[in-house]
Amino acid sequence: MNLAFSHLMADEMQRLRVASYNIAGTKKRAYTLRDFLPWTQGKANYEVLDGVADFCRSYEIDIIAFQEIERSFHFTGYLNQPKYIQEKTGFPNLEYITNFNLGKAYFDHGLCILSKLPIDAPKKVLLYRQNDWYFHLAERLIGTKKALATTIIFDDVPITIINAHLTDADEKQRTKELSILFEYALQRTPAILLGDFNTPPKGNRKKSREPQYIDDESLSEIEELSRKYPGVIKVDPQLSLFDAALETEERHLTYPANSPNVKLDYVFVVNKDSDPVQIDIIETFVPDVQLSDHRPVISDLRIKKRPVADELAAPTEEEKKEEKSILENIASLIKGD
């Protein structure tokens, strides 16, 4: 057992702290066309990356999923960001997949999971586009959006971890991506699904003079799956995900980082009664960390092994004699008739 997480195993009910963080390639804004021009080569933002590493250490994260992290990009100094953060934090395990690339070294942009627990090789979950010819053309050039799925081993039990960054500004496409992700998780329970979902709860509201409640079409997909599989898809019970009459608590808001007014980043648990462990979300919170355009989200999970049905014990000598006696009595009665 790795001593770094031995404290997790002390009780029958064990705890695991997971986090999700969209670090926007260490920038506080979206990419522009200028960033991709050959003469705009930039420098690695070590200050921000060191801040991300400090966040992981100070909050004692066990598993963290990064979105919009880069293995190479000329605008951010060609630095391998996942490897740099791993070296600064001491996480023993790292998995990365490329979401989009252009000339590989020129632009390699993707998803990463760092873990104190052992993890298996990554799998790519393709989030196919709808039938839009221009997006298919872009996919041929830079690749198809994907989610990163892997497996951690927690107290000898495999748990699926899925890191996702869903499409912004296209509810129909996001709905399709949510369907793919949750169906994938439902086939591989127990699972922890986390990332930047770009999906606000119905209870979230935009800050304005009058309350403006958000009703995102893609959220209906999660709501429908929650009805179809009651008790299987879990989110922090204090987050009013589907009730438009309730406002989301301030401590759950993740975007924009400097003055958050909407919840876009989540940790979900997908857990069936037949799974070998029960996973519950104890608490979810968003710390005031402003290193990106998003704030990170942290969830403390409680993991408890379910009791295994005992195998039928072999009968004792006394039980064998009693059984033999009963059978002889039955045989005697039958013979007497």
C-alpha positions as CSV (number, residue, x, y, z in Angstrom):
1,M,0.0,0.0,0.0
2,N,1.3,3.5,-0.9
3,L,1.9,5.4,2.4
4,A,0.7,8.6,0.7
5,F,-2.9,7.4,1.1
6,S,-2.7,4.9,3.9
7,H,-4.8,7.2,6.1
8,L,-7.7,6.3,3.7
9,M,-7.8,2.7,5.0
10,A,-8.0,3.4,8.7
11,D,-11.8,2.9,9.1
12,E,-14.4,0.6,7.7
13,M,-15.9,3.7,6.1
14,Q,-13.0,5.1,4.1
15,R,-12.7,8.5,2.6
16,L,-11.4,9.7,-0.8
17,R,-11.0,13.4,-1.8
18,V,-11.4,14.0,-5.5
19,A,-11.2,17.3,-7.5
20,S,-11.9,18.6,-10.9
21,Y,-10.2,21.7,-12.4
22,N,-10.4,23.3,-15.8
23,I,-7.1,25.2,-15.9
24,A,-7.7,26.7,-19.4
25,G,-4.1,26.0,-20.5
26,T,-3.0,28.2,-17.6
27,K,-4.7,31.2,-19.1
28,K,-7.7,33.2,-17.8
29,R,-9.4,33.6,-21.1
30,A,-10.4,31.5,-24.1
31,Y,-8.1,31.0,-27.0
32,T,-8.1,33.4,-29.9
33,L,-6.9,33.1,-33.5
34,R,-3.9,35.2,-32.5
35,D,-2.7,32.5,-30.1
36,F,-2.2,30.1,-33.0
37,L,-0.1,32.4,-35.3
38,P,3.5,31.1,-35.8
39,W,5.1,34.4,-34.5
40,T,3.2,34.5,-31.2
41,Q,5.2,31.9,-29.3
42,G,4.8,32.5,-25.6
43,K,6.4,31.4,-22.4
44,A,5.3,28.8,-19.9
45,N,3.3,30.3,-17.1
46,Y,5.2,28.7,-14.2
47,E,3.6,30.9,-11.6
48,V,0.1,29.6,-12.4
49,L,1.3,26.0,-12.7
50,D,3.1,26.3,-9.3
51,G,-0.2,27.7,-7.9
52,V,-2.1,24.7,-9.3
53,A,0.4,22.3,-7.6
54,D,0.2,24.2,-4.3
55,F,-3.6,23.9,-4.5
56,C,-3.3,20.1,-4.9
57,R,-1.0,19.8,-2.0
58,S,-2.7,22.2,0.4
59,Y,-6.1,20.6,-0.1
60,E,-4.7,17.1,0.2
61,I,-6.3,15.9,-3.1
62,D,-6.2,12.2,-3.7
63,I,-7.3,12.2,-7.3
64,I,-7.6,15.3,-9.6
65,A,-9.0,15.6,-13.1
66,F,-7.7,18.5,-15.2
67,Q,-9.4,19.8,-18.3
68,E,-7.8,22.1,-20.9
69,I,-4.4,21.1,-20.0
70,E,-1.6,21.0,-22.6
71,R,1.2,18.6,-23.3
72,S,2.6,21.0,-25.9
73,F,1.7,24.3,-27.4
74,H,3.8,27.0,-28.9
75,F,1.8,29.8,-27.3
76,T,2.5,28.4,-23.8
77,G,6.2,27.6,-24.3
78,Y,5.9,23.9,-25.3
79,L,5.9,22.9,-21.7
80,N,4.4,19.5,-20.8
81,Q,2.0,20.8,-18.2
82,P,0.8,17.4,-16.8
83,K,4.3,16.2,-16.2
84,Y,5.3,19.5,-14.6
85,I,2.4,19.5,-12.2
86,Q,3.1,15.8,-11.4
87,E,6.7,16.6,-10.5
88,K,5.7,19.5,-8.3
89,T,3.0,17.6,-6.4
90,G,4.5,14.1,-6.2
91,F,1.4,12.3,-7.5
92,P,2.8,8.8,-8.5
93,N,0.3,8.1,-11.2
94,L,-0.6,10.2,-14.3
95,E,-2.8,9.5,-17.3
96,Y,-3.2,11.9,-20.2
97,I,-5.1,11.8,-23.5
98,T,-5.0,14.3,-26.4
99,N,-8.4,15.9,-27.1
100,F,-7.3,18.1,-29.9
101,N,-3.9,18.4,-31.7
102,L,-2.6,20.4,-34.6
103,G,0.8,19.3,-35.7
104,K,1.1,17.4,-32.4
105,A,4.0,19.3,-30.8
106,Y,2.6,22.7,-32.1
107,F,-0.7,22.1,-30.2
108,D,-1.5,19.1,-28.0
109,H,-4.5,19.9,-25.8
110,G,-6.3,17.4,-23.7
111,L,-7.4,15.8,-20.4
112,C,-5.3,14.5,-17.5
113,I,-5.8,12.5,-14.3
114,L,-3.3,12.6,-11.4
115,S,-3.8,10.0,-8.7
116,K,-2.2,8.8,-5.4
117,L,-3.9,5.5,-6.1
118,P,-2.8,2.9,-8.7
119,I,-4.6,3.5,-12.1
120,D,-4.9,1.4,-15.2
121,A,-4.2,2.5,-18.8
122,P,-6.5,5.2,-20.1
123,K,-9.4,4.6,-22.4
124,K,-10.8,7.2,-24.8
125,V,-14.6,7.8,-24.8
126,L,-15.4,9.4,-28.1
127,L,-18.0,12.2,-27.9
128,Y,-19.2,12.2,-31.5
129,R,-20.6,15.4,-33.1
130,Q,-24.0,15.7,-34.5
131,N,-24.5,15.8,-38.3
132,D,-22.9,19.2,-38.8
133,W,-20.6,19.1,-41.8
134,Y,-18.4,22.0,-40.6
135,F,-17.7,20.2,-37.3
136,H,-16.8,17.0,-39.0
137,L,-14.4,18.9,-41.2
138,A,-12.8,20.4,-38.0
139,E,-12.6,16.9,-36.5
140,R,-10.6,15.7,-39.5
141,L,-8.2,18.5,-38.9
142,I,-7.7,18.5,-35.1
143,G,-9.5,15.4,-33.8
144,T,-12.7,14.3,-32.1
145,K,-13.6,15.5,-28.6
146,K,-13.1,12.7,-26.1
147,A,-13.5,11.9,-22.4
148,L,-10.7,10.2,-20.4
149,A,-11.7,7.0,-18.6
150,T,-9.4,5.0,-16.4
151,T,-9.7,2.7,-13.3
152,I,-8.3,3.2,-9.8
153,I,-7.8,0.4,-7.3
154,F,-9.3,1.4,-3.9
155,D,-8.8,-1.2,-1.2
156,D,-8.7,-4.0,-3.9
157,V,-11.9,-2.7,-5.6
158,P,-11.7,-1.3,-9.1
159,I,-13.5,2.1,-9.5
160,T,-14.0,3.8,-12.9
161,I,-12.9,7.4,-13.1
162,I,-14.1,9.5,-16.0
163,N,-12.8,13.0,-16.8
164,A,-14.9,15.0,-19.2
165,H,-15.0,18.5,-20.8
166,L,-18.3,19.0,-22.6
167,T,-19.2,21.3,-25.4
168,D,-20.0,24.9,-24.6
169,A,-22.8,27.0,-26.3
170,D,-24.5,23.9,-28.0
171,E,-27.1,22.3,-25.7
172,K,-28.1,19.6,-28.2
173,Q,-24.5,18.4,-28.7
174,R,-24.0,18.6,-24.9
175,T,-27.1,16.5,-24.4
176,K,-25.7,13.8,-26.7
177,E,-22.3,13.9,-24.9
178,L,-24.0,13.5,-21.5
179,S,-25.9,10.5,-22.8
180,I,-22.7,8.9,-24.0
181,L,-20.9,9.5,-20.7
182,F,-23.6,8.3,-18.3
183,E,-24.4,5.2,-20.4
184,Y,-20.6,4.4,-20.4
185,A,-20.5,4.9,-16.6
186,L,-23.6,2.8,-16.0
187,Q,-21.9,-0.1,-17.7
188,R,-18.8,0.3,-15.6
189,T,-20.0,0.9,-12.0
190,P,-18.9,1.9,-9.5
191,A,-17.9,5.1,-11.3
192,I,-16.9,8.6,-10.5
193,L,-17.7,11.0,-13.3
194,L,-16.3,14.5,-13.0
195,G,-15.2,17.5,-15.1
196,D,-16.4,20.7,-16.8
197,F,-19.9,19.9,-17.9
198,N,-20.8,23.4,-19.1
199,T,-24.3,22.6,-17.7
200,P,-25.8,24.9,-15.1
201,P,-28.4,23.5,-12.6
202,K,-32.0,24.7,-13.0
203,G,-31.7,26.4,-9.6
204,N,-28.7,28.4,-10.7
205,R,-29.3,32.0,-11.6
206,K,-27.4,34.7,-13.4
207,K,-26.5,37.7,-11.2
208,S,-28.6,40.6,-12.4
209,R,-31.1,43.1,-11.0
210,E,-33.9,40.5,-11.4
211,P,-33.3,36.7,-10.9
212,Q,-32.8,35.0,-14.2
213,Y,-33.1,31.2,-13.8
214,I,-31.2,29.1,-16.2
215,D,-33.1,26.2,-17.9
216,D,-30.4,24.2,-19.8
217,E,-31.8,21.6,-22.2
218,S,-28.9,19.3,-21.7
219,L,-29.7,19.0,-17.9
220,S,-32.9,17.2,-18.8
221,E,-30.7,14.2,-20.0
222,I,-29.2,13.8,-16.5
223,E,-32.7,14.3,-14.9
224,E,-34.2,11.6,-17.2
225,L,-31.4,9.2,-16.4
226,S,-31.8,9.9,-12.7
227,R,-35.5,8.9,-12.9
228,K,-34.6,5.8,-15.0
229,Y,-32.0,4.7,-12.4
230,P,-33.2,6.0,-9.1
231,G,-30.5,6.2,-6.4
232,V,-27.8,5.2,-8.9
233,I,-26.7,8.6,-10.1
234,K,-25.6,10.7,-7.1
235,V,-24.6,14.4,-6.8
236,D,-24.0,16.4,-3.6
237,P,-27.5,16.4,-1.9
238,Q,-27.1,20.1,-1.1
239,L,-27.0,21.0,-4.8
240,S,-30.5,21.6,-6.1
241,L,-29.8,20.2,-9.5
242,F,-33.3,19.9,-11.0
243,D,-35.4,22.2,-8.9
244,A,-35.8,25.6,-10.6
245,A,-37.5,27.1,-7.5
246,L,-34.3,26.7,-5.5
247,E,-31.1,28.7,-5.9
248,T,-27.7,26.9,-5.9
249,E,-25.7,27.6,-2.8
250,E,-22.9,30.1,-3.4
251,R,-20.2,27.6,-2.4
252,H,-21.0,25.5,-5.4
253,L,-20.5,28.2,-8.1
254,T,-17.4,27.7,-10.3
255,Y,-17.5,30.3,-13.1
256,P,-16.1,32.9,-13.7
257,A,-13.3,32.5,-11.2
258,N,-13.1,36.2,-10.2
259,S,-16.8,36.5,-9.4
260,P,-18.6,33.1,-9.9
261,N,-22.3,33.2,-10.7
262,V,-22.9,29.8,-12.3
263,K,-22.2,26.2,-11.6
264,L,-20.5,24.4,-14.5
265,D,-18.2,21.8,-12.9
266,Y,-19.4,18.7,-11.1
267,V,-18.5,15.4,-9.4
268,F,-21.1,12.6,-10.0
269,V,-21.1,9.1,-8.5
270,V,-22.7,6.3,-10.4
271,N,-23.2,3.4,-8.0
272,K,-25.5,0.4,-8.1
273,D,-26.7,-1.7,-5.2
274,S,-24.9,-4.7,-6.8
275,D,-21.5,-3.0,-6.7
276,P,-18.9,-4.3,-4.1
277,V,-18.7,-0.9,-2.5
278,Q,-21.1,1.9,-1.6
279,I,-19.9,5.4,-2.5
280,D,-21.6,8.5,-1.0
281,I,-20.8,12.1,-1.5
282,I,-20.2,13.6,2.0
283,E,-19.6,17.2,0.9
284,T,-18.8,19.2,-2.2
285,F,-17.3,22.7,-2.1
286,V,-15.5,25.2,-4.4
287,P,-12.5,26.9,-2.9
288,D,-11.6,30.5,-3.7
289,V,-8.8,29.6,-6.1
290,Q,-8.4,32.0,-9.1
291,L,-5.7,30.6,-11.3
292,S,-7.9,30.0,-14.3
293,D,-11.2,31.2,-15.7
294,H,-12.9,28.4,-13.6
295,R,-12.6,27.6,-9.9
296,P,-11.9,24.0,-8.9
297,V,-14.5,21.8,-7.4
298,I,-13.7,19.3,-4.6
299,S,-15.8,16.4,-3.3
300,D,-15.2,14.2,-0.2
301,L,-16.4,10.7,-0.8
302,R,-17.2,8.0,1.7
303,I,-16.5,4.5,0.4
304,K,-17.7,1.4,2.3
305,K,-17.3,-2.2,1.3
306,R,-20.6,-4.1,1.1
307,P,-20.8,-7.3,3.1
308,V,-20.2,-10.4,1.0
309,A,-22.6,-13.3,1.5
310,D,-20.9,-16.0,3.4
311,E,-20.4,-19.3,1.6
312,L,-22.4,-22.2,3.0
313,A,-20.3,-23.7,5.8
314,A,-19.6,-27.5,5.7
315,P,-21.8,-29.4,8.1
316,T,-20.3,-30.5,11.4
317,E,-20.0,-34.1,12.5
318,E,-22.9,-33.6,14.9
319,E,-25.1,-32.1,12.1
320,K,-24.2,-35.1,9.9
321,K,-25.3,-37.6,12.6
322,E,-28.5,-35.7,13.2
323,E,-29.2,-35.6,9.4
324,K,-28.5,-39.4,9.2
325,S,-30.8,-40.1,12.0
326,I,-33.6,-38.1,10.4
327,L,-33.2,-39.9,7.1
328,E,-33.2,-43.3,8.8
329,N,-36.5,-42.4,10.7
330,I,-38.1,-41.3,7.4
331,A,-37.0,-44.5,5.7
332,S,-38.4,-46.6,8.7
333,L,-41.7,-44.8,8.5
334,I,-41.9,-45.4,4.7
335,K,-41.1,-49.1,5.1
336,G,-43.6,-49.5,7.9
337,D,-46.4,-48.2,5.6
